Amino acid sequence: MAFGPASQLGIALSEDTDTIDLWPSRSNEEVETVIRTVYKQVLGNILMESERQAVPQSQLKRREISVSNFVQIVAKS
């Protein structure tokens, strides 16, 4: 469902996007998918490795922070 001029910018309603869940029994590949998806959803693109938040990514991989906390950190960056 497109909505006004925002749809021309690649912005869609949340109902139009797939949900990605991160379960405790996740694989490294699933964590990387979540990380890429967060960057794309929050910042609008996938960043180069040098531009990424290395410490929060490591914390997410070690379960020290939640996906929600990771999203907040990326949004504030």
N, C-alpha and C positions, 0 to 999 in steps of 0.2 A: 504494500500500500504506500504510494508516494504521497508526500504532503508538501505542497507549496514549493517555493524556491529552494528550500533546504534539500530537497531530493536531488537537485542538480549538483549539490556539493558532496553527494555520496552519503548523506545522513539518512538513516532509516529508523522507523519505529522499532523499539526493542522486540516487538512481536515478530518482526521480519528477520531477525537474526537468530542463529542457532545458539543454544545455551551450552556452555562447556563447564562440566563439573570436575572438581579435583577431589578425588576420594583418597582416603588414607593408604590404600593399596596401589597407588598410582605408580606408573613407570616414569623413567626419566624423560622419555619421549612425550608423555602427556604433560609433564611439567613445562617442557620447552614450548609445547603448543599453547598452554595457558599464558606463558610469558609473552610469546609473540602476539597472541590475541589481545592481551592487556595493552601492549604498546600500540597496536593498531586501533583499538577502540578508544583509548584515552587520548593519544597524540595524533591519531589519524594516519600513521604510517609505521612501518617496521624500521627500527633504528639500526644503524651499523653497530657492530660489536663495541667499538670504542665509545659510543654515545649511551650505551646501556647502563643501568644502575646495577653494578656488579655485586655490591654487598647485599642489597635487598633480594636480588635474584638468588644468591647463595642461601640467604635466610629462608626464603620460600622453599627451596629445594630440601633444606634440612628441617622443615616444618617449624621453624622458629617464629615465623609470622604467617598470618592467614592471607588468602588471596585478596580479601578486602583491604588489609593493611598494605599489601603490595600495590594495589590500585591507587590507594591514597598517596603513597610515596611517589609513584610515577606521575600522578596528577600534579603534585607539588613541585616536581623537578623542572 
